[in-house]
Structures are given as C-alpha cells and as structure tokens.
C-alpha cells in the first residue's frame, strides 16, 4: 500500500459535495474532486483502489446538470479509481446501466492497467443477452488515475509553421524505435525513446517539419483480435481521450506517462519539430451492442452513440446502433456531452500537452446530423470559432465507412484534407495505368479541381502515396496482391484496390536488375510527392525501404512486420537520398512550395508563365496532347522570376526557376529544352536517371534523353 494513499486501512474518507466542474478527477492539496456525466443514472460511486487491489466505494450524493460529483480528502496523485453507476437496464431502449461494471472516467488524464478479455467485461449475461450481467468486471479492466499535471515547460511555445512550409512524417510511437539499436533498450517503443537524439536527429536531417503520431489516446485491443492471439497495434480503438496510451510509457502508468509525453513534445519542439496527433473521436473501443462495457456505455449509452432512428426494429437484447465507422458504433457529435468531450479533449492536448495539431480519423462520421453529412455541423463550427483550436493544424480524413461519407474537397477552412485522389493518380501514373496526363498534372499542381472553388490554397491538399493503412512504398513496387494471412482473417481483410505493381515477379527477389527498377520506382514516387504543390506526408520508413511482406492491413501486427528495420544492409539508401534531396530543394526554394494557385500566365508583364506544361517535343501542351492516351511523359516548368506570392513585408520574391521531367514510360524519352527569353542554362539537381547525374549542365535548346521511368529536376543556373 502506498504511504499516504489512505489514512488507515479500512477507514473511509468522507465525501464532500465538491463541484460539477471540471469533469474528471482534479487534485488539490486538500482533496480530489470527482465529476462524471451520467444524466440518466440513479446512483453513482467513485471507487478507489489500493496497491493490493482493495476497493473502497464512495457514493456521490450530489448531481447537477446530469453530472455526479463529490470531493474526497486525502486522495493523492497516483491513486487509481473508477466509477460504478446504477440505473435502468433496458438494452432495447439504450439503457445499459450496470453497477457490477467498473467504468473508466471519460476525462481521466491517465489510465493504469489493461483490459483482460473475460465474460465479466460485458454488461450482459452471455447466456441470456437480454439479462444484466451480475459479474464484477473490476479484476479485468484498467483503472483511471489521479494526476498532478504540473510540468516545467520552460520557454516552450507553439512553432506555428505555415502549411506551405510543412512536411509531415507519419509514424508509430512503438514501431519507430522498437528495433532501433541507437535507442537505449529500456526506452525502445516509448515516448522517451522517440525523444532521443537518434530519432529526432534522423527526422530533422531528413527534412521533416512535423511528426504525426498514430493514435496515442488510451486504446485497447478488440476481443476478436485477442482471440486470434494478436493485439491492436495501430491504436484506432480509443477509450480514453485525455490519457496518453500507457503502453508507450517507459516510466510507469500512474501518471508518469503524462510527464513522459510532455517531455517528448518539449524535445521535439526544441529541435524545431511540430507534433500532430492522429485522433479517433468517431467511435470507441466499446464496439457494437455485443461489445464490452468499459466507460461510455455504462454512463450514457443512449446519449453518446448514434442510433439508427425510429421505426427500426431491434432484438430484445439489442439496440439500434448506427455504424458508419465499421467499428460497431459511431459517436454522436451532435450530442451536447459528446461535443463537449471532443472539444475539451482537443483543447487539453493543445494547452496542457502542447501538441500542434490533429489528424481526424474518419472525420465525415463526426459531421453527421440526423445521419446526413453536414459541413455546417456544430463540431466544425465550434472548432472554427474556438480561439485555441482554430489556430492549430486541422487535418481531416474526409470520408467514413459509408458511400455518402466520401467528401474530399468539401471541408471548410481552416481544414486541410488527406487527398486520396492524389495518391491514386500518382500511383497509376508510375505503373502506367493513368487515366490521362491531364489528371496527373492537376495533382502535381495542387489539385485545384478540389480546393480552388471554395477559396482554399494548394496546401489544403495533404499529398501522400502511402499511409499506415495499405502497402508500404517498398511493397507498393514489390507486390501485386495483398498477403494478409498473418492477420488471421483468411486474407479477406485489407483493400484489393492497391494500385500496386510487382514489376513481373511477386515479392522479394535477388534479381539485381529487377530490384534496381523497383528502387528507382520508389524513388520516383518519393520525388514526385516531395515536389508536388501541396503538403507532402511521408510514411515512416518508406524513405529507407521498409517492408511489411505484402501485408496491406498490418493493424494487428505488433512485431517486426510493422516495426522499422534500422539495419543498413537491407535499407534502400538510394531512395533515402532522393527523398532527402527533394525535401531540401523544397525547403530552400519557395518556388516549389507556393501558397497561391498557379495561373498559367506571367506574374509580371513580359515575364514567363508561372507554370507551363511541356510536351517532350519542347512545345507547350496542346488540347490534343492533354487527351493523348499514349503520352506518359511531361515537363513541368515552374518560374521563380518572380513568384506570385509576396514576401513577409509585401516585397517581390525572386527564386530560381525549375524544369521537372516525369517519364513513366517503359521507354526512354527524347525531350527538348525550349529556346526562351528567360532561362538559358541550368543543371540537374535531382535525378533517378543514372545517365543524367546530379551536376549535369544543360542549356536552352538542348535535346536530352530521359531514361525510362525516371524523374529529372533541372534548376536554373
């Protein structure tokens, strides 16, 4: 028993009235206040646990505005607790109160322990689902933790990089360091491991400006996944929206994870790197009606989760859950409490944890009002008006699991979006399955068809060719089919629409020539991504050839399948060098990261067009050229003399001009550099063509042979 946790064994501290705000547990030297939202409950208890697992139940006698509350003196930081709530049991009406189930505090700042899959974690009797379970779940579920949130941030402050200057690096907290030989073994797979120089220096040197962490809100594994002997690795199964996941903490789970996370953020900021969180507010780990009772279901099931609607029959023990997330439930963001929780959680991570932005998983699900997507919904309007949240980075995954949820290009400012149309078009171009060169050019220039009409800038497009969900870059050029047998779902899971190409042989090979083609294709994809207008997002490890062995849905692979292999012997270091070079060019040249749309006309009288598309013959593209189904090479001329965007004081900005050739054809292309009045000489500054190495000098009028399936970047000299 921790000294000072209880006055004496068995002595019960009094419960003072406390207050109904803030929600969660709030520690002070005098007492700890507990407040939990359960408006339809008839009774509520806060349950405190000692080191031996002994439980003391304290009834909360005060209720105001649907919130049960009370303050208990002598409760210290590190104390573990949970709630028990009584109320009606009528699952067909959405009432699933069961005081036999210990519930996590939705506003807990930390969580201790894990879920053990057992019949006790379910609110219903497994033999008769219409009947309430009488088994105590406390031995099988985690506890909330009272936290002292004090932390010395020093002079830490938001970096607030402009979107056009941002490069996002999507990584997994554990997978980034689990195999890293230069991270101390005891820190691998943790927040502290991410904060080591081995990681920060690598990311910084690559040219990244922001790390985007796969979910770090407290999450649990689905019982069905556990039954297959696996765990949820990605973490898209949240249950604690204020608590950093305890499995990623090296220092402990009694609140130490909060401090460790803050130290990590502080270290990233000191290195000039922003921290973005991938957040999953659209559903919870309680899943469908047959899922476990862990928190929200036992507090306010009827209010927190979306329902199908009136007139839809339900089985006696079921309910009319409405699911557009594919995970069993959908959080009803139009419910006042659910809306409050999301907003309070977001503000907490910005103000207390100092994160710089969020990527919202399946954001369309959260915009639903009476089931219909509504871009004027309360959540979007509240975030847009919030004086804190409207200034952080806000990224939408603009779809959900339904057909009508696909809303790419529709989210209002200040939102930016994952652009899967960029992903698909660029993948198809490099595997010679493009619908035409016109679509490719649109994606390279910032996807004006999606974002120009509503006044947003090119940076509204988060460009990516891979993400955590799908093939890695190496697998994209190595496998034609998914190989997900290890997930235990008979290879039925994961998309079949990979837009991948194995280049003639399925899987890894020792054929040097074939391997060279694959590596060149990977380098082409990375160069294209980094030099396109918009915001590039790189999946961690792609730049060095990380493979998942053809698994395109490795959500349950918490092992070397998913972890980054840092050994140099199998690394695609040529791809790394191309990626690093492309990001350096982007960083050094504002012409390659513009916030204004290209207009295809001069920025000053008598100057060159800000953007011109060239046919390999050296002429500007014609209408017929744009519709030529056999054209697989194009030149992109970007003028830097001057830029359309003014400088910070309104001054005219002048940069070098660039000519970028993209050739996806299986044959080399003869290209001509046109005679012109503006750019007479240049040099190759990036190339995946071994016959046109970096440093090669060219001049207007030259005829060049661009190798098959290559990218060549020429900069004005």
N, C-alpha and C positions, 0 to 999 in steps of 0.2 A: 504494500500500500504506500502510495506517495505521501511523504510527510506534508501535513498541512492541507491535504485534499479534503479530509473530513476532520471535524473536531475530535470525535472519538468514534470508534466502531459502533454502529448501531444507532448513534444519536442522530436524529433527523432535524436538519436546519429548518427554521420557519420559512414560509413563502410569503414574501411581501407583495403588495399589489403590483409593483413595478409599473411599466408603461407599455403601450402597444406600438411603440416606435423607438428605435429601428427594429425591423424584423430580424430574426436570428438570435444569437447569443451575443450580448455586449458586456464585456468585462470591465469592472472598475475595482479599485482597492476595497470598496465597501461590499459590493455584491456583483453578481452577474444577472443581467436581465434576460429573460427568455420571452420571445414573442413569436407566435406561429399562426398562420392564416388557416382557419378551418371553419368557415362560416356556417356550415350545416351540421357540425358536430354538436353533441350534447354534453360532452366532457372531454377534458384533455389533461394529460400528465406529462411532466418532464421527468425523465428517468436518468439518474446519474450512476455511473459505473466506477467501481474501484479497480485496483490492479488485479484482483483475483476474479473479476467478472461479477462481483456482487452488485446488485441493483437496488437503488433507493428511488422510490416513486414519490413525486411531489405533485399533488393535484393543483392545477392552475384554476383559481376561482374567479378570475377576472376575464371578462370578454368585452371587447369594444370594437365595433365596425368589423365584426367577423374574425377578430384576432384575439386569441387566448394569450394571456401574458401573466408574468409574475417575476419577481426578483428573489434570488436565493443568496443569502450572505455566505461568505467563506468559500465560494467556488472559485478555483484558481484556473489560470490558463493551463492547458493540457488536460483538463477534465474531459472525459468522454461522456456523451449524453445522447439521448434520442427522445422521441415522443411516442406516446400511446394515445389513441383518440377513439372515443366511443361515439356511436351514432347509429342511424338506421342501416340495416342490411337488406338491400333490395337491389341486387345487381341489374335486374331488368330496367330499373329506373336510374341507374348510375350511382347508387349509394353502396359503397363498399367499405364502410367503417368497420374496423375490427381491432379492438384493444389488445388482442393477442399478438399483433404485429408491431414490432419496433420500427419506427419510421425515422429516416434521416431528415434533418432540418433542411428545408429547401434553401435557406440562406446561410448554411454553415460555411465558415471560412476554411475549414479543413475537415478531412474525413480520415478516420483510423480504421484499419482492417479492410477485409474484402467480403464479398458475398460467397457463401458456400451453397452450392445448389442442393436443395433439400426440399421435400414437400412442405416444410414449415414456412418457406418464404412466400408461399402462395396464400392469398386471402381466403380462398375457397377450399372446401374439402375435396381432395382428389377423387374420392369415391362418389361424391354427390356434389357437383359444382354449384348447385343452387343453394347449398348449405354453407354457412360460415365455418371456416377452419377454427378449431379450438387449440391448435398447437402454437406454442410460443416460438416466435422467429428469432428472438434475441441472440441465441447462440450461433446463428448462421448469417447474420447481417452486420455490416460495419456500423460504427458509431460516428456521430458528429463530434467535433472538438471545439472547446472554448479556446479562443486565440487572443493573444496580446499582439496587436497589429503594429506596434511601434517599430520603426526602422529608420536608420540614418541614411537618407538618400543623398546627403551632401548637396552638391550643386547639380544633380541630375535634372534634366529638363527634356521636354519633347523635342525631337530633332526636326520634325515637320518638313521632311524633304518634299519637294514638289513631285507630283506624279510623273512628270516627264523626265525627271532625274532618277526615277526609282527602278531598281531591278530586284525582283522578288525571287527568293530561293526557298522552295517548299521542302521542309524537312520533318523528320520524325525524331522526337526527343531521344528515344532509345536507339533507334536504328542508326542515328548519326555517329554514335560513339561506342556501340556495343562491341565492335571489333577493332577499335582504334588503339594501336599499340603505343601511341604517344599520349594517351589519356590514362591517368592512374587507374589501375584495375578497379579500385573501390568506387570510382566515380563514373565508370562507363554506364551508359544508359540512363543518365540522370541530368537534372537541371545543372548541377555543379559540373558535370562532365562537359556540357555544352559551353560553359563559361570559361573553359580552359583555353590558353593561347593556341593549342594545337588546332582547335576548331575555329576560333574567332579569326586567327591569322589566315587560315586557309580560305575562309569565306570572304574575308576582306580582300585578300590578294586576288581572288578570282574576279572581283569587280562587282560583287553583290552589294546592295544598299539596305536590304530588308530581309530578315528571315521570317518565313511564315510557318508556324508550328502546327502540325497536325494536332487534333484535339487534346487539350491539356485540362479541360474541365474533368472533374472526377467521373470516371466511367466504369462500367462493369461489363463482363462478358455475358452473352446470351446463354441461357441454359442449354439450348440446342447445340451451340458451338462447343460448350464444355462437355456435352455428352459425346462429342466426336473426339475428345481428347485434345482440343485446341482452345485458344483464347482469342478474344477480340484484340488485335494488335493495333489497328488504326485508331480506335477510340471513338468511333462515331456512335456511341451508345451512352450518352451522358446521363448522370443522375444528380450531380452537384455543380450548379452553375456559378458558384462563387469559390469553389475549392480547387486548387491545383492538384492534379492527379497524384495520389500518394505513392503510386508505384514508380514514379520518376524521381523520387527524393532519396538522396544518399544519406541524409542526416536524421531521418525519422519521420513519423507520421502523427505526431502530437502537436502540430503547428509548425514544426521545423520546416515542412515543405513550403510554407508561405514565405518564410525568410529566405530559403534557398532559391525560390523562384525570383524573388525581388533582387537577390544578389546577381542572378543570371542576367536579368534585364539591365541592371546597372552596368554590368560588364560589357554587354552588347552596346549600350549607349556610349560608354566611354570609348569604344572602338569606332563609333560613328555608324552603328548599325541599328536600324529600327526593328521592332518586334511586333509581328502581326499574329493574331490568334485565329485559327480555324475553329469556328464556334457552331454548335449544333443545338439550336433552340427549337427546331421544328418538331422533334419528338424526344421521348425519354426512354430510358432503359426498362421501363415497366411494360413495354411492348403492348400486344393486343389484350383482349379480355382474359385470355388464359395465361397472361404473364404474371410476374411476381409483384407483390405489394411491397414497395421499398420506401416510398415517400408520398408523392403527389396523389396516387390512387387512394391512399388511406386518409388523406387530408381533405381533398376536394375533387374527387374523380369527376363528378358531373360538371364542374365548372372549368376544369383545367384542360380537358381533352375534347376535341371536336366530335360532334355527333352527326350521324347521317341525316337525321331530320324526322319530322313527324310522318306517321303512316308507314314506317318501315318496320316490319315485324322483327322481333328478336326472340331467341330461345329463352326459356325461363331463367337460365343462369347466365345468359349473355347480355349484351348491350349493343347499342347501335353506334359503335365507334366508326368514325370516318377516317380513312387512312390514305393520304396522298404522299406518304414518305416511304412506303414499302417496308416499314418497321413496326407496324401494328397499331400505332397511334399517331395523331397529329395534335400538337399543342395549339390551343385556340388563342391566338394572339389578340383576338378581339375581346377576350375576357379581361376585365379590369385587373385582376390579380396577376394573370399570366403576363399581361402587358407590363405591369409594374415590375414583375420579377425580371423580365428581359432587360428593361431599361435600367433598373438598379444594378443588375449584374454587369452590363456594359460599362456603366459609369464607374463601378467599383474597380474593374480591371484597368480603366484609364487612370483614375485618380489615386488609387491605392497601390496598384501593381505596375503603373507607369507604362502599360503597353501602348502601342502607337496606332493600332487599327485592328480590323476584324475582317475575316472572310466568312460569309454566312452560308453554311451548307443548306442546300435546297431552299433557297430564300423564297421562292414562289409560294411554298406551303404557308409561310408566315404572313403573306399578304392576303390571305383568303378572308373574305367577308361573306357570310352565308354561302360558303363553298366557292364563290367566284373570286378569281384573282382581281384585286383592286389596287391600282397604283396610287390611290388616294387613301389607303387604309390608315388606321390610327398609328400603327407601328412606324410606317415610313414617314408619316407627318410628324410624329413625336421626335424621331431621331433627327429629322431635318430641321426642327425648331430648337432642339436641345443645345444650349450654349457650350456644352462639353463635347457631345458626340458628333455634332455636325462638322467639327474641325479635325476629326481623326480619319484615317483611311478606312473607307467602307467599300467592301468588295462583295458583290452578290454572285452566288451561283444561281443564274437566272432560270431555273427550272425546278420541278419536283418530279415525283414518280408518275404523274398523270400526263395525258396528251395536252390538255389545255394549260398546263403549268409551264410550258416552254415559252419564255418571254425574253429571249436575247434581244437586246436593243431597246427595251421598253422601260427600264428602271430610271427614275428621275434623278437629276443632280441632287446631292453630290456623289451619288453612287457610281462606281465603275463595275464592270462585269467580266466574269470569265467568258471568253469568246470561243466557244467550241466550233464555230464556223471557220475561224482562223485555223484551228487545229486540223479540221477535216480537209480544208482546201490545201493547206501546205503539205500534209501527208500525201494527199492524192497527187499533187504536182510532182513530188520527188519519186513516186512509184509509177508515174506515167498513167494515172487514172483521172487526171483533172478534167473537169467539165469544160475547160477552156482557159486560156491565158488571161482573159479579162477578169475572172473571179480571183485569180492569183494576184493580179496587180492591185485589185481592190483591197485585199487583205494586207499586202505589203505596205500600202499607203495609209492604213489606219482604219479600214472598214467604215468608210463614210456612209455606206448604204444603211448601216445600223445606228450610227451615232450623230451624224451631221444634222438630221432633220429636227432634233429636239435641242439643239444648241450646245451639245456636249462636244468635247475635244477628242482628238485621237487617243488620248490617254484613257478615255473611258473603256477602251478595249484592253483587257488583260490577255495578252497573247501567250499561248502555250502550245506545245506539240505533244507533251506528255504531262501527266499528273500522277498523284499517288494511285488513282483508280485507273487501271489499264496497264498496257505494256510499258516497261522502261524503254528508253531510247534504244539501247542495245538490242532489246528483244523485238523492238519495232522493225528492225532491219535484219532480224535473225529468224523470226518465226512467222509463218503464215496463218497458224491456228493457235488458239489458246491451249494451255496444258495445265489445267487446274485440278488434276486428280488429287493432289495432296490436301485440298480443302475438304475432301470427304463428301462432295455433292455430285459425284459421278460426272464431273466436268460440265455440269449444266449451268453453273454459276458463271458470272462474268459475261461481258458482251461478246457477240460473234462479229460485230462490225468494227474490226480493229484497224482497217485501212493500213495493214502492215504488208511487208514483202520479205520473204526469206531469201530472195535472190537465187532461187533454184535449188537450195538444199535446206531442209527443215532442221533448225537447231544449230548448235555449235559445230565448228569444223576446224580442221588443221590445214585446210587448203589455203595457202598464203594469198593466192590471187583473190579468192572469194572473200577472205577476211579483209583484204585491203579495200575491196569495193564496199563492204558493209561499213567499215570505219569511215570511209570517205562520205558515204551517205549520211551517217550520223553527224559528221562534221558539217555537211551541207545543211542539215536540219537545224543545227545549233546556230550556225552563222546566219541563216535566214531569220530565225527567231530573234536573235540579238540585234539585227539591223533593220527590222521592220518598225514602222511607226506604230506607237502604242507602248504598252508596258510589258516587257518580257518577264515571264515566270519560268524558272528552271526547276526541274525536279531534282532533288539532291542525289548526287551520284551519277546522273546522266552524263555529266561532263567528263567522267572518267570511266564510262562503260559498265555501270552497274547492271547486273542481270538478275532476273527472278526465275530463270529457267523456263521462260514462256508462260508463267503464271500471270494472268492479267487481272486477278482479283485476290491479291495476297493479304486480304484484310485479317485473316486468321493465322498468318504465318509469322509468329513471333520467334524467328530463328534466322539462320544465315541466308534463307531465301530472301528476306526483306532487308536485312542489315547491310550497310555499306561495307564492302571489302576494301580495306585500305592498303592491301599488299600491292606493291608496284608491279609484280610480274604479270598480272592479268589486266592492268589498267590500260585504258585507251588514251594514252597521254597525248597523242596527236589531236584527238578530239578536245581534250582539255586545253591545249594551246590555242586551237582555233576559237574556242569559247572565250578564253581569257583575252585574246587579241580583239575579238569582235566587241566585247564589253568595254575594253579600253578605248577603242575607236568611238564607241557610242558616248562614253564619258567625256572624252576630250573634244568632241565635235558636236556642237548644238545642232548642226545641220541634220544629224542623224537621230535627233530626239525632239522634234518640233511639236509645239502645242497648237499651232494654227494648222488648219487644213491646207494641204496643197491645192492650188487653184489652176495649175497648168498654164499660168501666164506670168510675165515678168513681175518682180516686186518693185522695180523702178523702170522708168522709161528707157528703152534701148538696152535693157539687160536681158539675160537669159530667162527662160521659164523656170519657175521654182521647182517644177517637176516635169520631166519629159520621159516618155517611154520609147525605147528604140528597138526597131527590128534588127536582127543580126546583119542585115544589109547596110545598116548605118542610117536609114531613114527613120523618121518618126512613124509610129504605128498608125496605120490607116484603119478605116472601118472594116475593110475586108480582113486585115491582119488580125483584128480582135476576134473575129469569128472563124479563124483558120483552125480546124480541129487538129492539125498536124504540127502546129507551132508549139515547141516545147522549150524555147529559149527566149529570153527577153532581157533588155538592158534598162536599168533604172538610173536616170540622171537626176541627181539632187543638187541644186545650186546653193552655194553659200554666199553669193555675191549680189545683194545682201540677203539676209534671212527675212522672212515676212514678220517674224516676232521681234519686237523691240527689246532692248536691254533693260535692266532694272531701273534705269533713270530715263527711259524713253529713247536712248541712243540707238542708232542703227547698228545692228550686229552683222559682222562680216566673218565668214568662215570659209574653209576650203570647200570646193565642190567635189562630188563623188560620182563615179560611174560604177554601178554594180551589175555584173552579168550573172544571171541564173540560167544554167543549162541542165535540164533534167533528161535530155535526150540520151539514148544509148550510143549516139554517135557524136564525135566532136563537132563543133560549130565554128565556121569561119565568120568572124564578126568584124565590122569596120567601125573605127572611131571617127565620127563625122568631123569634117572641117567646120570650124565655127569661129566666132569673133571673141569668145570669152575664155576658153580653156585650151591651151596649146600643148601643154606637157603634163605628164602625170607619172605615177609609179604604183606598182602593185603593193598594197599594204596588207592584204589578206588573200589567201588563195588555197583552195583544195585541189588545185591542178599542179602536179609536180613539175610540169613543163613550163609553168608560169610562176616561178617562185617569188616570194616577197622580195622587193628591191628591184624588180624588173622595171625599167623605164620605158615609157611609151610616149607617143605624140599624136596629135590630131592627124587623121588620115591613115594611120597605121591599120593594117589588117592583121588580126590576131586569130590564132586557133585556140578556142576554148575547149578544153578536154571534156569528154563525156561525163555527165553527172558531176558537175563542178560549180563552185561559186568563186568568182574572181572580183575583188574590190580594188578599183583604181582611185587614187586620191590625187587631186590637183597638186602639181609640184611647182 
